[in-house]
Amino acid sequence: MSDYAVVNPATGETLATYPTLTDEELAAKLAGADEAYRTWRATPVAERAARIRRVAELYRERRDALAETIVREMGKPLAAALGEVDFAADITEFYADNAERITADQPLDILGEGTAVVRKAPLGVLLGIMPWNFPYYQVARFAAPNLVLGNTILLKHAPQCPESAAAIEALHVDAGLPVGAYLNLYATNEQAATVIADPRVQGVSVTGSERAGAAVAEAAGRSLKKVALELGGSDPFIVLSTDDLDATVAAAVEGRLDNNGQSCNAPKRFIVTDGLYESFLEKFTAAMEATVMGDPFADDTELGPLSSLVAAERLQEQIDRAVAQGARLVTGGTREGAYVSPTVLTDVTPEMDVYREELFGPAGVVYRVADEAEAVHVANDTSFGLGSYVFTTDPAQAERVADGIDAGMVYINCVLADSPELPFGGVKRSGTSREMGLLAADEFVNKKLVRIAG
């Protein structure tokens, strides 16, 4: 059986399989992407922007079908799937709207006579290796800025997302990009390594696990290729003070259960000061238990299955191991097929495995801390550093804690506030780069100095 298959996690039914590329087909795609680069890089910026804007329009025109595809592929509730398609369209449109800005010369103040500018030029063919949890959003934030810059894209999607992968390629073809400017690869991991090593490929971006990131970075390093990594996270949600605990708890649950709990920058560790701990835990537990779990196509479903049976079994094993090591299971901890009940753990100590792990699913750990200093310590006591969330009524405290947290992103009194203009990325083992916002256009670009004498 092919590695690329649509397996509905809600039912376990295999709906379709797709053959992996032959080596000859892969060679043809590499050649096609390189040939398209010669045309695409020479295309005026305004025309490139127009084609990318058309991609955004097609996302919106095909919204329903695109959303239904990823519900089948990875179990995302339909309302969330529709929202993801909308966000992918917004991101794509953002780079079309800002094409002139991100490609413009940057004048430099120089000490001598004459002029100097930094001129942005594309690098060439790029490989993207994308995950299953946000099949459209993850691709859009990589592909759109790099296509606007004049690079071309080879995209290896997750094996469980072959249908959405093909749909994304069709968007770019139908938007009028040159043949080969965006190519989908049903490639094996061994073939991906071949692509990375190919001299025509100038860089690789991977969003996924630490293990996948390390493997890609190693392969890219051997070939001296630029690599961008967006990896895992175990984001803290710090509650220091609030004038509306119910709203704070609602934000905590909404953030934790977004995308069926399978979001790298979701809050996963809830760090609450003594005075609020008992009330927060009670309300948080009740809200998690009240979540409607069911068919992801149903209108009232709030929580669908995990992306696969394997993912659910992995999360179940982590929860069971945490309890065996002394954590208290407040609620949840049960599994039926790929469905895992919303789970709350407490009394977790640094000696337990779960203290260091990322829980990728509808499970959260609640910690009691004495004060702000201990909250920041617990927040930073992790190998991850992607996002973070701080809830406080004290603006000075918010700034102080934001400065003290080791993370790429800090959100104050809000969750799910990502937006196309805001950079996304982390530090430590959460990654090495930034996507979205104008910073995304600085990852795979030749910042060429042009110095003219006076």
MIFIPA-827753 format. One record per residue (C-alpha): residue number from 1; residue in one letter; x, y, z. Coordinates in Angstrom, 1 decimal. Layout:
% MIFIPA-827753
   seq   type       c1       c2       c3
   NUM      a        X        Y        Z
...
//
This chain:
% MIFIPA-827753
   seq   type       c1       c2       c3
     1      m      0.0      0.0      0.0
     2      s      1.2      3.5     -0.7
     3      d      2.3      5.7      2.2
     4      y     -0.1      8.4      0.8
     5      a     -3.7      7.6      1.8
     6      v     -6.8      9.3      3.0
     7      v     -7.9      7.4      6.2
     8      n    -10.9      9.0      7.9
     9      p     -9.8      9.0     11.6
    10      a    -13.5      9.2     12.7
    11      t    -14.2      5.8     11.2
    12      g    -10.9      4.2     10.4
    13      e    -12.0      3.7      6.8
    14      t     -9.4      4.1      4.0
    15      l    -11.0      6.3      1.4
    16      a     -8.3      6.6     -1.2
    17      t     -4.6      5.8     -1.8
    18      y     -2.1      7.6     -4.0
    19      p      1.1      6.1     -5.5
    20      t      4.4      7.5     -4.5
    21      l      6.6      9.0     -7.2
    22      t      8.9      6.9     -9.2
    23      d     12.5      8.2     -9.3
    24      e     12.0      9.1    -13.0
    25      e      8.9     11.2    -12.1
    26      l     10.8     12.9     -9.3
    27      a     13.7     13.8    -11.7
    28      a     11.2     15.3    -14.1
    29      k      9.6     17.4    -11.3
    30      l     13.0     18.7    -10.2
    31      a     13.8     19.7    -13.8
    32      g     10.4     21.3    -14.2
    33      a     10.8     23.4    -11.0
    34      d     14.2     24.5    -12.1
    35      e     13.0     25.5    -15.5
    36      a     10.0     27.3    -14.2
    37      y     12.3     29.3    -11.9
    38      r     14.0     30.9    -14.9
    39      t     10.6     32.2    -16.1
    40      w      9.1     33.0    -12.8
    41      r     12.0     35.0    -11.4
    42      a     12.0     37.2    -14.5
    43      t      8.2     37.8    -14.3
    44      p      7.5     41.4    -13.1
    45      v      6.6     41.6     -9.4
    46      a      3.2     43.0    -10.1
    47      e      2.3     40.1    -12.3
    48      r      3.6     37.6     -9.7
    49      a      1.4     39.3     -7.1
    50      a     -1.6     39.1     -9.4
    51      r     -1.1     35.3     -9.8
    52      i     -0.8     34.8     -6.1
    53      r     -3.8     37.0     -5.5
    54      r     -5.7     34.7     -7.8
    55      v     -4.6     31.7     -5.6
    56      a     -6.3     33.5     -2.7
    57      e     -9.5     34.0     -4.7
    58      l     -9.5     30.3     -5.6
    59      y     -9.2     29.3     -2.0
    60      r    -12.4     31.3     -1.3
    61      e    -14.2     30.0     -4.4
    62      r    -13.4     26.4     -3.5
    63      r    -13.9     26.9      0.2
    64      d    -16.5     24.2      0.9
    65      a    -14.8     21.4     -1.1
    66      l    -11.4     22.2      0.4
    67      a    -12.7     22.2      3.9
    68      e    -14.5     18.9      3.5
    69      t    -11.3     17.3      2.2
    70      i     -9.3     18.0      5.4
    71      v    -12.2     16.9      7.6
    72      r    -11.9     13.5      5.9
    73      e     -8.1     13.5      6.0
    74      m     -7.4     14.5      9.6
    75      g    -10.7     14.9     11.5
    76      k    -10.8     18.6     11.9
    77      p    -14.4     19.8     12.8
    78      l    -16.0     21.3      9.7
    79      a    -16.3     24.8     11.1
    80      a    -12.6     24.8     12.0
    81      a    -11.8     23.5      8.5
    82      l    -13.7     26.3      6.9
    83      g    -11.8     28.8      9.1
    84      e     -8.5     27.3      8.0
    85      v     -9.3     27.7      4.3
    86      d    -10.3     31.3      5.0
    87      f     -7.0     31.9      6.9
    88      a     -4.9     30.4      4.1
    89      a     -6.7     32.8      1.7
    90      d     -6.0     35.7      3.9
    91      i     -2.3     34.8      4.2
    92      t     -1.9     34.4      0.5
    93      e     -3.6     37.7     -0.2
    94      f     -1.4     39.5      2.4
    95      y      1.7     38.6      0.4
    96      a      0.1     39.6     -2.9
    97      d     -0.9     42.9     -1.4
    98      n      2.7     43.5      0.0
    99      a      4.6     42.2     -2.9
   100      e      6.2     45.5     -3.9
   101      r      7.1     46.2     -0.2
   102      i      8.9     42.9      0.4
   103      t     10.8     43.0     -2.9
   104      a     11.8     46.7     -2.8
   105      d     15.4     47.9     -2.5
   106      q     16.5     48.9      1.0
   107      p     18.7     52.0      0.8
   108      l     21.7     52.1      3.2
   109      d     23.3     55.1      4.8
   110      i     27.0     54.9      3.8
   111      l     30.2     56.5      5.1
   112      g     31.6     57.4      1.7
   113      e     30.3     59.0     -1.4
   114      g     27.8     57.2     -3.7
   115      t     24.9     54.9     -2.9
   116      a     24.3     51.5     -1.6
   117      v     21.2     49.3     -1.4
   118      v     20.2     45.8     -0.4
   119      r     18.4     44.3     -3.3
   120      k     16.3     41.2     -2.7
   121      a     16.6     38.4     -5.2
   122      p     15.1     34.9     -5.2
   123      l     17.3     31.9     -4.4
   124      g     15.7     29.3     -6.7
   125      v     13.9     26.0     -6.1
   126      l     12.8     25.4     -2.5
   127      l     11.5     22.3     -0.9
   128      g      8.7     22.5      1.7
   129      i      8.0     19.5      4.0
   130      m      4.6     20.1      5.6
   131      p      2.6     18.5      8.4
   132      w     -1.0     17.2      8.6
   133      n     -2.4     19.3     11.4
   134      f     -3.1     22.4      9.2
   135      p     -3.0     21.2      5.6
   136      y     -3.7     24.5      3.9
   137      y     -2.5     27.1      6.5
   138      q      1.0     25.6      6.9
   139      v      1.5     25.5      3.1
   140      a      0.2     29.0      2.5
   141      r      2.5     30.7      5.0
   142      f      5.5     29.0      3.3
   143      a      4.6     29.1     -0.3
   144      a      3.0     32.5     -0.7
   145      p      5.9     34.8      0.3
   146      n      8.4     32.7     -1.5
   147      l      6.4     32.6     -4.7
   148      v      6.0     36.4     -4.5
   149      l      9.8     36.7     -4.2
   150      g     10.3     34.6     -7.4
   151      n     11.3     31.3     -5.9
   152      t      9.6     28.1     -7.1
   153      i      8.2     25.4     -4.8
   154      l      8.4     21.6     -4.5
   155      l      6.0     20.6     -1.7
   156      k      6.1     17.2      0.1
   157      h      3.0     17.1      2.2
   158      a      2.2     14.7      5.0
   159      p      1.3     11.2      3.7
   160      q     -2.2     11.5      5.2
   161      c     -3.0     14.6      3.3
   162      p     -2.7     13.6     -0.4
   163      e     -6.0     14.9     -1.5
   164      s     -5.5     18.4      0.0
   165      a     -1.9     18.4     -1.4
   166      a     -3.2     17.8     -4.9
   167      a     -5.9     20.5     -4.4
   168      i     -3.3     23.1     -3.4
   169      e     -1.2     22.3     -6.5
   170      a     -4.4     22.7     -8.6
   171      l     -5.0     26.2     -7.1
   172      h     -1.6     27.4     -8.2
   173      v     -1.9     25.8    -11.7
   174      d     -5.4     27.3    -12.2
   175      a     -4.2     30.7    -10.9
   176      g     -1.9     30.9    -14.0
   177      l      1.5     30.3    -12.5
   178      p      4.0     28.8    -14.9
   179      v      4.0     25.0    -15.1
   180      g      6.5     23.9    -12.5
   181      a      6.3     26.9    -10.2
   182      y      4.5     24.9     -7.6
   183      l      4.7     21.1     -7.7
   184      n      3.3     18.6     -5.3
   185      l      5.5     15.6     -4.5
   186      y      4.2     12.3     -3.3
   187      a      7.7     11.5     -2.2
   188      t      9.2      9.0      0.2
   189      n     11.6     10.3      2.9
   190      e     14.5      8.8      0.9
   191      q     13.4     10.8     -2.1
   192      a     13.1     13.9      0.0
   193      a     16.7     13.5      1.0
   194      t     17.6     13.2     -2.7
   195      v     15.7     16.5     -3.4
   196      i     17.6     18.3     -0.5
   197      a     20.9     17.1     -1.9
   198      d     20.1     18.2     -5.5
   199      p     22.2     21.3     -6.4
   200      r     19.2     23.0     -8.1
   201      v     17.4     23.1     -4.7
   202      q     18.5     26.1     -2.7
   203      g     16.7     25.7      0.6
   204      v     14.3     23.6      2.6
   205      s     11.5     24.5      5.1
   206      v     10.1     21.9      7.4
   207      t      7.2     22.2      9.9
   208      g      6.8     19.2     12.1
   209      s      8.3     17.3     15.0
   210      e     11.7     17.7     16.6
   211      r     12.8     14.4     15.1
   212      a     11.7     15.4     11.6
   213      g     13.4     18.8     12.0
   214      a     16.6     17.3     13.1
   215      a     16.7     14.8     10.3
   216      v     16.0     17.5      7.6
   217      a     18.5     19.9      9.2
   218      e     21.2     17.2      9.1
   219      a     20.5     16.4      5.5
   220      a     20.5     20.1      4.6
   221      g     23.7     20.7      6.5
   222      r     25.5     18.1      4.6
   223      s     24.6     19.9      1.4
   224      l     25.2     23.4      2.9
   225      k     21.6     24.4      2.2
   226      k     19.6     27.0      4.1
   227      v     17.0     25.3      6.3
   228      a     14.0     26.8      8.2
   229      l     12.5     24.9     11.1
   230      e      9.1     25.3     12.7
   231      l      8.8     22.6     15.3
   232      g      6.9     21.6     18.4
   233      g      5.8     23.6     21.4
   234      s      4.5     23.2     25.0
   235      d      3.2     26.7     25.4
   236      p      2.5     28.1     28.9
   237      f     -0.8     29.8     29.8
   238      i      0.0     31.9     32.8
   239      v     -2.8     33.2     35.0
   240      l     -1.6     35.9     37.4
   241      s     -4.8     38.0     37.9
   242      t     -8.1     38.4     36.2
   243      d    -11.3     40.4     36.6
   244      d    -13.3     37.7     34.7
   245      l    -12.2     34.2     35.5
   246      d    -14.9     32.6     33.4
   247      a    -13.6     34.5     30.3
   248      t    -10.0     33.5     31.2
   249      v    -11.1     29.8     31.5
   250      a    -13.0     30.0     28.2
   251      a     -9.9     31.3     26.5
   252      a     -7.8     28.5     28.1
   253      v    -10.2     25.8     26.8
   254      e    -10.6     27.4     23.4
   255      g     -6.8     27.5     23.0
   256      r     -6.2     24.0     24.3
   257      l     -8.8     22.3     22.2
   258      d     -8.2     24.2     18.9
   259      n     -7.7     21.8     16.0
   260      n     -8.7     18.9     18.3
   261      g     -5.8     19.9     20.6
   262      q     -3.2     19.4     17.8
   263      s     -1.7     22.8     17.4
   264      c      2.0     23.4     18.0
   265      n      1.4     26.8     19.6
   266      a     -1.6     25.9     21.6
   267      p     -1.5     26.4     25.4
   268      k     -0.6     23.1     27.0
   269      r      0.7     24.0     30.4
   270      f     -1.6     26.1     32.6
   271      i      0.3     27.9     35.3
   272      v     -1.9     29.5     37.9
   273      t     -1.1     31.5     41.1
   274      d     -2.2     30.2     44.5
   275      g     -5.2     32.6     44.9
   276      l     -6.8     31.6     41.6
   277      y     -5.7     27.9     41.3
   278      e     -8.6     26.1     42.9
   279      s    -11.3     28.2     41.2
   280      f     -9.5     28.0     37.8
   281      l     -9.0     24.2     38.1
   282      e    -12.7     23.7     38.9
   283      k    -14.0     25.8     36.1
   284      f    -11.4     24.5     33.6
   285      t    -12.2     20.9     34.4
   286      a    -16.0     21.6     34.1
   287      a    -15.5     23.3     30.7
   288      m    -13.3     20.5     29.4
   289      e    -15.9     17.9     30.4
   290      a    -18.7     19.9     28.8
   291      t    -17.0     19.8     25.4
   292      v    -19.2     18.2     22.7
   293      m    -17.2     15.4     21.1
   294      g    -18.4     13.6     17.9
   295      d    -18.6     13.4     14.2
   296      p    -16.4     16.2     12.8
   297      f    -19.0     16.9     10.0
   298      a    -21.8     17.5     12.6
   299      d    -22.7     21.2     13.3
   300      d    -22.6     20.8     17.1
   301      t    -19.2     19.0     17.3
   302      e    -16.6     20.9     19.2
   303      l    -14.0     18.2     19.4
   304      g    -13.3     15.6     16.7
   305      p    -10.9     12.6     16.6
   306      l     -7.2     12.9     16.6
   307      s     -5.6     12.8     13.2
   308      s     -5.1      9.0     13.4
   309      l     -5.4      6.0     15.6
   310      v     -1.6      6.1     16.1
   311      a     -1.7      9.7     17.3
   312      a     -4.5      8.8     19.8
   313      e     -2.6      5.8     21.1
   314      r      0.5      7.9     21.6
   315      l     -1.4     10.5     23.6
   316      q     -3.1      7.8     25.7
   317      e      0.2      6.3     26.5
   318      q      1.6      9.6     27.6
   319      i     -1.4     10.2     29.9
   320      d     -1.2      6.7     31.4
   321      r      2.5      7.0     32.0
   322      a      2.0     10.4     33.7
   323      v     -0.5      8.8     36.1
   324      a      1.7      5.9     36.7
   325      q      4.5      8.3     37.7
   326      g      2.3     10.1     40.2
   327      a      0.3     12.7     38.3
   328      r     -3.3     13.2     39.3
   329      l     -5.9     12.5     36.6
   330      v     -8.6     15.1     37.3
   331      t    -10.8     14.2     34.3
   332      g    -10.6     12.4     31.0
   333      g     -7.9     10.0     30.1
   334      t    -10.1      7.7     28.1
   335      r     -9.9      6.7     24.4
   336      e    -12.3      5.2     21.9
   337      g    -10.6      4.6     18.5
   338      a     -9.0      7.9     17.5
   339      y    -11.1      9.9     20.0
   340      v     -9.5     11.0     23.3
   341      s    -11.6     12.6     25.9
   342      p    -10.6     16.1     27.1
   343      t     -8.1     15.4     29.8
   344      v     -6.8     17.5     32.8
   345      l     -3.7     16.5     34.8
   346      t     -2.3     18.1     38.0
   347      d      0.4     17.4     40.6
   348      v      3.0     17.0     37.8
   349      t      6.6     17.4     39.0
   350      p      9.9     17.9     37.1
   351      e     10.8     14.2     37.6
   352      m      7.9     13.0     35.5
   353      d      8.2     12.5     31.7
   354      v      5.1     14.6     31.0
   355      y      6.7     17.7     32.6
   356      r      9.1     17.7     29.6
   357      e      6.9     16.4     26.8
   358      e      4.5     18.0     24.4
   359      l      0.9     16.7     24.7
   360      f     -0.4     16.8     21.1
   361      g     -4.1     16.4     21.7
   362      p     -6.9     17.5     24.0
   363      a     -4.9     17.2     27.3
   364      g     -3.5     19.9     29.5
   365      v     -1.5     20.1     32.7
   366      v     -2.4     22.6     35.4
   367      y      0.3     23.9     37.7
   368      r      0.0     25.8     41.0
   369      v      2.6     28.5     41.6
   370      a      3.2     31.0     44.4
   371      d      3.8     34.1     42.5
   372      e      5.0     35.8     39.3
   373      a      8.6     34.7     39.7
   374      e      7.7     31.1     40.0
   375      a      5.3     31.3     37.1
   376      v      8.0     32.6     34.8
   377      h     10.4     29.9     36.1
   378      v      7.9     27.1     35.3
   379      a      7.1     28.6     31.9
   380      n     10.7     28.7     30.9
   381      d     11.6     25.2     32.4
   382      t     11.1     23.5     29.1
   383      s     13.2     22.7     26.0
   384      f     10.5     24.4     23.9
   385      g     10.0     28.1     23.2
   386      l      7.3     28.7     20.6
   387      g      4.4     30.7     22.0
   388      s      3.1     31.8     25.4
   389      y      0.0     33.4     27.0
   390      v     -0.1     35.7     29.9
   391      f     -3.4     36.8     31.7
   392      t     -3.1     39.7     34.1
   393      t     -4.9     42.9     34.9
   394      d     -1.6     44.7     35.5
   395      p      0.0     46.3     32.4
   396      a      3.4     46.7     34.0
   397      q      3.3     43.1     35.0
   398      a      2.3     42.0     31.5
   399      e      5.4     43.8     30.0
   400      r      7.7     42.4     32.7
   401      v      6.5     38.8     32.2
   402      a      6.6     39.1     28.4
   403      d     10.3     40.2     28.7
   404      g     11.1     37.3     31.0
   405      i      9.6     34.5     28.9
   406      d     11.9     32.6     26.6
   407      a      9.6     32.2     23.6
   408      g      9.2     33.5     20.1
   409      m      5.7     34.8     20.7
   410      v      3.9     36.3     23.8
   411      y      0.1     36.9     23.7
   412      i     -1.3     39.1     26.5
   413      n     -4.9     38.4     27.6
   414      c     -5.8     36.7     24.3
   415      v     -5.6     33.3     22.4
   416      l     -5.9     32.3     18.8
   417      a     -4.8     35.8     17.8
   418      d     -2.6     34.8     14.9
   419      s     -2.9     37.0     11.8
   420      p     -1.2     37.2      8.4
   421      e      0.8     40.3      9.4
   422      l      2.2     38.8     12.6
   423      p      5.4     36.8     12.5
   424      f      5.2     33.2     13.7
   425      g      8.1     31.2     15.1
   426      g     10.0     30.1     18.2
   427      v     13.3     29.6     19.9
   428      k     15.1     26.7     21.6
   429      r     13.9     23.4     20.2
   430      s     10.8     25.0     18.7
   431      g     12.6     26.2     15.6
   432      t     14.9     28.6     13.9
   433      s     12.9     30.8     11.6
   434      r      9.9     33.0     11.2
   435      e      6.9     32.6      9.0
   436      m      4.0     35.0      8.3
   437      g      4.4     38.8      8.5
   438      l      7.1     40.6      6.6
   439      l      9.8     38.6      8.3
   440      a      8.8     35.5      6.3
   441      a     10.1     37.2      3.2
   442      d     13.6     37.3      4.7
   443      e     14.1     33.5      5.0
   444      f     14.8     32.4      1.5
   445      v     16.1     35.5     -0.3
   446      n     19.5     36.8     -1.5
   447      k     20.0     40.1      0.2
   448      k     22.3     41.4     -2.4
   449      l     24.4     44.5     -1.8
   450      v     24.6     46.9     -4.7
   451      r     27.2     49.6     -4.1
   452      i     27.7     52.4     -6.6
   453      a     30.7     54.8     -6.4
   454      g     30.1     58.6     -6.1
//
